[in-house]
Amino acid sequence: MTHHSLILTGKRLLAMAFTLTLVATHASAHEIPDHYGYVGGHISQYWFDTDKISVKEVTLPGIQAGARFNENWSAQVWWERNNVVKGRPGPRIYAGVALLSVRHHFHDTSLVGFEPYAGLAAGQIRFDRQGSNVRHEQELIGIEFGAQRRLSEHWILDLGARPMRAASRNALEGEIYAALNFVMGQRQPAPAPAPAPPVDPRTVDSDGDGVPDYRDDCPNTPPNVAVDERGCPLDSDGDGVPDYLDQCPGTPAGAMVDEQGCQVYLERDVRETLYVEFELNRAVLREASIQELGLIAHLMRQYPDARLLLEGHTDSTGAVAYNQQLSAQRAEAVKEALVAHYDVDPARIDTEGKGPGEPIADNSTAEGRAQNRRVEAILRATARDAVYE
């Protein structure tokens, strides 16, 4: 190719690219879709490096078709043909080019509104003489690079260059081209969701229990569970196990239950020594000692089927008969205090006076006698396999 030819070719292609760029720049700017098929036409300026013909360049019109598989990859078939010897006597010589190319699109890059790409192309060029069966073919392999822009909903402009090497000889050929593609079967991007209206926090009810979050004391309540005004599952018998999990509804108030809401029964006697104070030589319980009975009352609420035995004890001071009567009266006084102050059912309490007969300390000392003046509270086991003392 002569220096003059190179300059002429360059001017032609620059003019063509400039014109198409102006058209694209003034078209509406549509983003190129990620998936589509297309067909179209093109015009290229091809230059040769062969001694089979005398001309070294030619304008080749043609058609193309392709498909884009995703935002980064597409494939294209390309065909073009034209007479390479014009204005001379004799039969015409035609050049035809057929190519298959694979392209990588730089989807996130924009050059003045154009999306650039690069790819590989392979195929062949064939020369044939009009009226003759003589043909010359050579394989081509090369690269391509260019840019494309969407002109409207169905039209895409493609500008690029394709340097190639003939496989059978060490020869460099190539072309630059401008193509116009008609887009078909494009997958439209999903419309952006409309912005959600502002949410009034007073209406948010995350667990759907009918109680808004801002006053829901029990978030994440399971679906379809009845709740109270605080958003907490109902617990009709107040045993701490909500109704939807309670396998034993109607448990007595205050009774100890297991995780299924079923009552737990006392399996072994519980003995507590009460060092309560009485008026001197009387069976009158002092006010300060009443709070000492709270533990026994609590145990009786936890085990509503258990019975309580109260044993009164005295020291050895005084007559045995008197102490026997006093111990029984003091056990009865503790019973009356449990009934009056802790609402314990009197039918569940038995009393017994033991007198001085079962000391737990030495009656010869003041400290020992104080320990012997006591009431033993024995809560009796009620389970089937209970252990009794």
C-alpha positions, 0 to 999 in steps of 0.5 A: 500500500502506497503512502498516498493510498494510506493518506486517502484511506485515513481521510475517508474513514475519519470522515465516515467516523466523524459523521456517524459520531455526530449522528450518535451524539445528537440521538437520544441517549438510551442505555444498551440492554444486557440481552438482545439479538440483532441484524444489521448492515455495515460498510468497511474499508478493507486493505489487502496484503496480497499479490493476487490482485493489483488493488490494495484497498476496497470498500466492502458493504455487508450484513451482520447478525449477533446476540448479546448474552449478558452485560459483558459478552456477545457473538457476531457473524459478519459477511461482506463482498464487493468488486475490487477491480473497477473501471478496467476492461475484463472480468470483474474480481470480487472479494468476500469476507466471512467472520465469526467474532466474540466480544467482551463489552466494558459495560461500566465504561462510557466514552462520550456516550459510547460503550467500548469493546474488544474481541477476537475474530476468525474467518476467511477472505475469498477472491473469485473472478467473474465467469471463472471457477478459479478461486483463492481463499485464505484463513484470517485470524485477528482482533477487533476493538471499537465502541457502540452507542444506542441511538433509539429503542431499536437501533445501535451504532457500532464503530470499530477496527479489525487488524487480521493476519492471514494464517497461510502467510505472514501478511497483515490485513485489516479493516475499519467499519461502521455498522448499524444494528436493528435490536430484537428480543431485548430484555427490558430492565425491571422498573425501579420500585416506587419509593415506599411511603413513610411509615408511621412508627405507631402503626408498625407491628412486626410480629402481627399480634395486633399490638404496635411495636412501640408498646409491645412488651413481648416482640416476636410473638408466634403467629395466631397466638392470643395476646394481652394489651401489652402484646404478651401471650395469654397466661390464663392460670398465671403459672408463667407458661403461656396458654399456647404452650401450657399442657395443664391449664388451670394450675392453682395460683402460685403452684410450681410448674414444669416447662409444659405448665404442669404442676410439680409435686413435692418428692421429699419432706421439707423441714424448717426450724422457726425461731419465732419469739413469743410473749413471756410464758404465753402463746402470743406471737410477737409482731416482728416474728410474723415475717419469718413465716413468709418462707413456709407460706411460699412453699405451701403456695408452690406445692398446693397439695402438700400438708404442713405439720407444725410442732411446738417445742419448749425448753426444760424450764418449768413443769413438763405438763405446763410446757406440753400445753404451752408448746401446743398453744404456740404451734397453734399460734403459728398456724393462726398467723399463717392463716391470718397474714398469708391466707393459707388454708387452715385445713392444710395445717396440723399442729402438735405440742412436743413440750421439752421432750425433743431438745436440740441444744443443752438446756443448762445454758441460756443459749441452749434453752433459746434454741430449744424454744422453737417451732418445727415446720414440716411440709409433707411430700405428696408425689407417688414416689415421695420420701417421708421422714 
